[in-house]
């Protein structure tokens, strides 16, 4: 059965069908948001005919104009398109749960066995690979995000602001506002734009570590889920600023271990929050952190779903997104350099990071296989020693 020409559903999809499809995708979709979305398109457009190509592209455009995890938001959008409120919840939760369970299990293992030499050896090999994966993401996204000289200049300004310690939110939203303004002033003197750059310095770190509470944990992740634009790897910058620098709930090493756990499991990278929640407050913390970081995605999709055609056609929204995307890349670059100190600790880890980057960029090796290979190299190095 083919979809209607307006992209709407032709028949009522059962909640069981939605749950089965997105649970399977959540349990098997490795490779990051782009791979997840490609798999969803194959299933809901070509195999099942639930949506037309045009409708699917409209939904994809909408996910790029709201904060949150793109692939999870696409799952929620499909659920909304087929069964409205019930479908929105069922599709989103089904996609999230498999990755949450697997990442939570890794969190349990890390808390219980994280100090054992074998576990340390595995992470020794995984961390440089994770850095290479982030570098590859930046390399792929840069030509798309910084496609004009004005956006490249804005990216350099955002990079400098991030390196100087300005707040991530100020950088992202400031860049969006500047990009909108640049669009409006495109025919005027470009020299006047320097007066429009944001200058909102924010204190970086607290003087002492704050006490971990479930309510505090929930609101930290709600805030991150509410404002995070760009690739899931921009999550690194937000987590580091809040949990490492400001609250001091995590160390640099624990943060990159959490990112590794989110990368090695299928489904959304945002389930890194599950690992961190377990690390800080056990099973309750894992559930609270997961709920906090994904809750905004459900809200934003519910609010933006009816407005998809207008959002996609708006030149102002498109310009704002251009600025946010290029600033997101700048944040990714700065935080990758900072976390590199915790991952590249000797010559072998440096060689491992370089080899992983070459494999990703030159030979297009799947990042999941590289992460597993890094773990194997770490374990082998430990056994040899």
C-alpha positions as CSV (number, residue, x, y, z in Angstrom):
1,X,0.0,0.0,0.0
2,X,1.4,3.4,-1.0
3,X,1.4,6.6,1.1
4,X,-0.9,9.4,0.2
5,X,0.4,12.2,-2.0
6,X,0.3,14.6,0.9
7,X,2.6,12.4,3.0
8,X,-0.1,11.4,5.5
9,X,-0.8,7.9,6.6
10,X,-3.2,5.8,4.5
11,X,-4.1,3.4,7.2
12,X,-3.9,3.1,11.0
13,X,-0.7,1.5,12.1
14,X,-0.9,-0.5,15.2
15,X,1.1,0.4,18.3
16,X,2.5,-3.1,18.3
17,X,3.9,-2.6,14.8
18,X,5.5,0.7,15.9
19,X,6.9,-0.8,19.0
20,X,8.4,-3.9,17.2
21,X,10.0,-1.8,14.5
22,X,11.6,0.8,16.7
23,X,12.7,-1.7,19.4
24,X,14.5,-3.7,16.7
25,X,16.1,-0.6,15.3
26,X,17.1,0.6,18.8
27,X,18.8,-2.8,19.4
28,X,20.7,-3.0,16.1
29,X,21.2,0.5,14.7
30,X,25.0,1.1,15.1
31,X,26.9,3.8,13.3
32,X,25.4,7.1,14.6
33,X,22.4,9.3,13.7
34,X,23.0,9.3,10.0
35,X,23.0,5.5,9.9
36,X,20.0,5.3,12.1
37,X,18.0,7.7,9.9
38,X,19.0,5.8,6.8
39,X,17.7,2.6,8.3
40,X,14.5,4.3,9.4
41,X,13.9,5.6,5.8
42,X,14.4,2.1,4.4
43,X,11.8,0.7,6.8
44,X,9.1,3.3,6.9
45,X,9.2,4.6,3.3
46,X,10.4,1.7,1.1
47,X,9.5,-1.5,3.1
48,X,6.2,-0.4,4.8
49,X,5.1,2.7,2.8
50,X,4.1,4.5,6.0
51,X,5.4,7.8,4.7
52,X,6.3,9.3,1.3
53,X,9.8,10.4,0.6
54,X,8.7,14.0,0.7
55,X,7.0,13.7,4.1
56,X,10.1,11.9,5.5
57,X,12.4,14.7,4.2
58,X,10.1,17.3,5.8
59,X,10.4,15.5,9.2
60,X,14.1,15.3,8.8
61,X,14.3,19.0,8.2
62,X,12.3,19.7,11.3
63,X,14.6,17.6,13.5
64,X,17.5,19.8,12.4
65,X,15.7,22.9,13.6
66,X,15.0,21.7,17.1
67,X,17.5,20.7,19.8
68,X,17.9,17.1,20.8
69,X,19.0,13.7,19.3
70,X,18.1,13.7,15.6
71,X,17.6,9.9,15.2
72,X,15.4,9.7,18.3
73,X,13.4,12.7,17.2
74,X,12.9,11.0,13.8
75,X,11.5,7.9,15.5
76,X,9.2,10.1,17.6
77,X,8.1,12.0,14.4
78,X,7.2,8.8,12.6
79,X,5.2,7.7,15.7
80,X,3.4,11.0,15.7
81,X,2.6,10.8,12.0
82,X,1.1,7.3,12.3
83,X,-0.7,7.3,15.7
84,X,-0.4,10.9,17.1
85,X,0.2,11.0,20.9
86,X,0.2,7.2,21.5
87,X,2.5,6.6,18.6
88,X,4.8,9.4,19.6
89,X,5.4,7.8,23.0
90,X,5.5,4.2,21.8
91,X,8.0,4.8,18.9
92,X,10.3,7.0,21.0
93,X,10.4,4.8,24.1
94,X,10.9,1.7,22.0
95,X,13.9,3.2,20.2
96,X,15.5,4.4,23.5
97,X,15.0,1.4,25.8
98,X,17.4,-1.2,24.2
99,X,20.3,1.2,24.2
100,X,19.4,2.4,27.7
101,X,19.4,-1.2,29.0
102,X,22.8,-2.0,27.4
103,X,24.4,1.2,28.5
104,X,23.1,0.8,32.0
105,X,24.6,-2.7,32.1
106,X,27.9,-1.3,31.1
107,X,27.5,1.3,33.9
108,X,26.9,-1.5,36.4
109,X,30.0,-3.3,35.2
110,X,32.1,-0.1,35.3
111,X,31.0,0.6,38.9
112,X,31.7,-2.9,40.0
113,X,34.8,-3.8,38.0
114,X,36.1,-0.5,36.6
115,X,39.3,-0.6,38.6
116,X,40.3,-4.1,37.5
117,X,43.3,-4.2,35.2
118,X,41.4,-6.0,32.4
119,X,38.7,-3.3,32.3
120,X,41.3,-0.5,32.4
121,X,43.1,-2.2,29.5
122,X,39.9,-2.4,27.4
123,X,39.3,1.3,28.0
124,X,42.9,2.1,27.3
125,X,42.3,0.8,23.7
126,X,38.8,2.2,23.3
127,X,39.5,5.9,24.3
128,X,41.8,6.8,21.3
129,X,39.3,5.2,18.9
130,X,36.5,7.4,20.3
131,X,38.5,10.5,19.8
132,X,39.1,9.4,16.2
133,X,35.4,8.9,15.7
134,X,34.7,12.4,16.9
135,X,37.4,13.8,14.6
136,X,35.9,11.9,11.7
137,X,32.5,13.4,12.5
138,X,34.0,16.9,12.5
139,X,35.8,16.2,9.2
140,X,32.6,15.1,7.5
141,X,30.3,17.8,8.9
142,X,32.7,20.8,8.4
143,X,32.2,21.2,4.6
144,X,28.4,21.1,5.0
145,X,28.2,23.4,8.0
146,X,30.9,25.9,6.9
147,X,30.0,26.1,3.2
148,X,30.4,29.9,2.8
149,X,33.2,32.3,3.9
150,X,30.9,34.1,6.3
151,X,30.0,30.8,8.1
152,X,33.7,29.8,8.2
153,X,34.5,33.2,9.8
154,X,31.7,32.6,12.3
155,X,33.0,29.2,13.0
156,X,36.5,30.6,13.8
157,X,34.9,33.1,16.1
158,X,33.0,30.4,17.9
159,X,36.1,28.3,18.1
160,X,38.0,31.2,19.8
161,X,35.1,31.8,22.2
162,X,34.9,28.2,23.2
163,X,38.7,28.0,23.7
164,X,38.4,31.1,26.0
165,X,35.8,29.4,28.1
166,X,32.6,31.2,27.2
167,X,29.4,29.4,27.9
168,X,28.3,26.8,25.4
169,X,24.7,28.1,25.2
170,X,25.9,31.7,24.6
171,X,28.1,30.5,21.8
172,X,25.4,28.4,20.1
173,X,22.5,30.8,20.3
174,X,24.8,33.8,19.7
175,X,26.1,32.2,16.6
176,X,22.5,31.6,15.4
177,X,21.6,35.2,16.0
178,X,24.7,36.4,14.2
179,X,24.0,34.1,11.2
180,X,20.4,35.5,11.0
181,X,21.8,39.0,11.1
182,X,24.4,38.3,8.5
183,X,21.7,37.1,6.2
184,X,19.8,40.3,6.6
185,X,23.0,42.4,6.2
186,X,24.3,40.4,3.2
187,X,24.1,43.4,0.9
188,X,25.6,45.9,3.4
189,X,29.1,46.6,4.7
190,X,30.4,43.4,6.2
191,X,32.6,45.4,8.5
192,X,29.6,46.3,10.7
193,X,29.1,42.6,11.7
194,X,31.9,42.7,14.2
195,X,29.6,44.7,16.5
196,X,27.1,41.9,16.5
197,X,29.2,39.1,17.9
198,X,27.9,37.8,21.3
199,X,29.9,38.7,24.4
200,X,28.3,36.8,27.2
201,X,31.1,35.5,29.5
202,X,29.9,33.0,32.0
203,X,31.9,31.6,35.0
204,X,33.2,28.1,34.1
205,X,33.7,25.9,37.2
206,X,32.4,25.9,40.7
207,X,34.9,26.2,43.5
208,X,34.1,22.9,45.0
209,X,32.2,19.7,44.0
210,X,28.4,19.9,44.5
211,X,26.4,17.1,46.1
212,X,24.8,14.7,43.7
213,X,21.0,14.5,44.1
214,X,18.4,12.9,41.9
215,X,16.6,16.1,41.3
216,X,19.8,17.9,40.5
217,X,20.8,15.1,38.1
218,X,17.4,15.2,36.4
219,X,17.5,19.0,35.8
220,X,21.1,18.9,34.5
221,X,20.1,16.5,31.8
222,X,16.8,18.2,31.0
223,X,18.8,21.4,30.4
224,X,21.2,19.6,28.1
225,X,18.5,17.8,26.2
226,X,16.6,21.1,25.8
227,X,19.5,23.1,24.2
228,X,21.8,20.7,22.4
229,X,21.9,21.3,18.7
230,X,24.1,19.6,16.2
231,X,25.7,16.2,16.3
232,X,25.3,13.9,19.3
233,X,29.0,14.4,19.8
234,X,28.4,18.0,20.9
235,X,27.1,16.3,24.0
236,X,30.8,16.0,25.0
237,X,31.0,19.8,25.4
238,X,27.9,20.1,27.5
239,X,28.7,17.2,29.8
240,X,32.2,18.4,30.3
241,X,31.1,21.9,31.2
242,X,28.4,20.9,33.7
243,X,29.6,17.6,35.2
244,X,33.3,18.0,35.1
245,X,34.0,21.7,35.4
246,X,31.0,23.2,37.1
247,X,29.6,20.5,39.4
248,X,32.7,18.3,39.5
249,X,30.7,15.1,39.7
250,X,32.9,13.4,37.1
251,X,36.6,13.4,36.2
252,X,37.8,13.8,32.6
253,X,38.6,10.1,32.5
254,X,35.2,9.1,33.7
255,X,33.6,11.4,31.1
256,X,35.4,9.8,28.1
257,X,34.6,6.3,29.5
258,X,31.0,7.3,29.5
259,X,31.2,8.5,25.9
260,X,32.9,5.2,25.0
261,X,30.0,3.3,26.6
262,X,27.5,5.3,24.6
263,X,29.4,4.7,21.4
264,X,29.9,1.0,21.7
265,X,26.2,0.3,22.2
266,X,23.6,0.7,19.4
267,X,20.9,3.3,19.4
268,X,21.1,7.0,20.4
269,X,24.5,8.3,21.7
270,X,22.5,10.2,24.3
271,X,22.2,7.0,26.3
272,X,25.6,8.1,27.6
273,X,23.4,9.8,30.2
274,X,22.3,6.3,31.4
275,X,25.9,5.4,32.1
276,X,26.6,8.6,33.9
277,X,23.4,8.4,36.0
278,X,24.4,4.9,37.1
279,X,27.9,6.0,37.9
280,X,26.6,8.9,40.1
281,X,23.5,7.5,41.7
282,X,23.0,3.8,40.8
283,X,19.9,2.4,39.0
284,X,17.7,5.3,40.0
285,X,20.2,7.8,38.7
286,X,20.4,5.9,35.4
287,X,16.6,6.1,34.9
288,X,16.5,9.8,36.1
289,X,19.3,10.9,33.8
290,X,17.8,9.0,30.8
291,X,14.4,10.5,31.4
292,X,15.8,14.0,31.7
293,X,17.9,14.0,28.6
294,X,15.2,12.5,26.3
295,X,12.1,14.2,27.7
296,X,12.7,17.5,25.8
297,X,12.8,15.6,22.5
298,X,9.2,14.3,23.0
299,X,8.0,17.8,23.9
300,X,9.7,19.5,20.9
301,X,8.4,17.0,18.4
302,X,4.9,17.3,19.8
303,X,5.1,21.1,19.4
304,X,6.9,21.3,16.1
305,X,5.1,18.4,14.3
306,X,2.2,20.5,13.1
307,X,4.5,23.3,12.1
308,X,6.9,21.2,9.9
309,X,5.9,22.8,6.5
310,X,6.4,26.4,7.9
311,X,9.7,25.6,9.6
312,X,11.2,23.9,6.5
313,X,10.3,26.9,4.3
314,X,11.4,29.7,6.7
315,X,14.6,31.5,5.5
316,X,15.1,32.9,9.1
317,X,15.0,29.4,10.7
318,X,17.4,28.1,8.0
319,X,19.9,30.9,8.7
320,X,19.7,30.4,12.5
321,X,20.4,26.7,12.0
322,X,23.4,27.5,9.8
323,X,24.9,29.5,12.7
324,X,24.1,26.9,15.3
325,X,25.6,24.1,13.2
326,X,28.9,25.8,12.6
327,X,29.2,26.7,16.3
328,X,28.4,23.1,17.2
329,X,31.5,22.0,15.1
330,X,33.6,24.6,16.9
331,X,32.5,23.2,20.3
332,X,33.3,19.7,19.1
333,X,36.8,20.6,18.0
334,X,37.7,22.3,21.3
335,X,36.4,19.6,23.5
336,X,38.1,16.9,21.4
337,X,41.4,18.6,21.9
338,X,40.8,18.9,25.7
339,X,39.7,15.3,26.1
340,X,42.6,14.1,24.0
341,X,44.9,14.6,27.0
342,X,42.9,11.9,28.9
343,X,42.9,9.4,26.0
344,X,46.3,9.7,24.3
345,X,48.6,8.9,27.2
346,X,51.5,7.3,25.5
347,X,53.0,6.4,22.0
348,X,50.8,3.3,21.5
349,X,47.6,5.2,22.2
350,X,48.7,7.9,19.8
351,X,49.3,5.4,17.1
352,X,46.0,3.7,17.8
353,X,44.2,7.1,17.4
354,X,45.9,7.8,14.1
355,X,45.2,4.3,12.8
356,X,41.5,4.6,13.7
357,X,41.3,8.0,12.0
358,X,42.8,6.7,8.8
359,X,40.5,3.7,8.9
360,X,37.5,5.9,9.3
361,X,38.4,8.6,6.8
362,X,40.2,6.6,4.1
363,X,38.6,3.1,4.3
364,X,35.1,4.0,5.7
365,X,35.3,1.3,8.4
366,X,32.2,1.2,10.6
367,X,33.0,3.0,13.9
368,X,31.5,0.2,16.0
369,X,34.0,-2.3,14.6
370,X,36.8,0.1,15.3
371,X,35.7,0.5,18.9
372,X,35.6,-3.3,19.4
373,X,39.0,-3.5,17.8
374,X,40.3,-0.9,20.2
375,X,39.0,-2.9,23.1
376,X,40.7,-6.1,21.7
377,X,44.0,-4.3,21.2
378,X,43.8,-3.0,24.8
379,X,43.1,-6.4,26.2
380,X,45.9,-8.0,24.1
381,X,48.4,-5.4,25.3
382,X,47.4,-6.2,28.9
383,X,47.9,-9.9,28.3
384,X,51.3,-9.4,26.7
385,X,52.4,-7.3,29.6
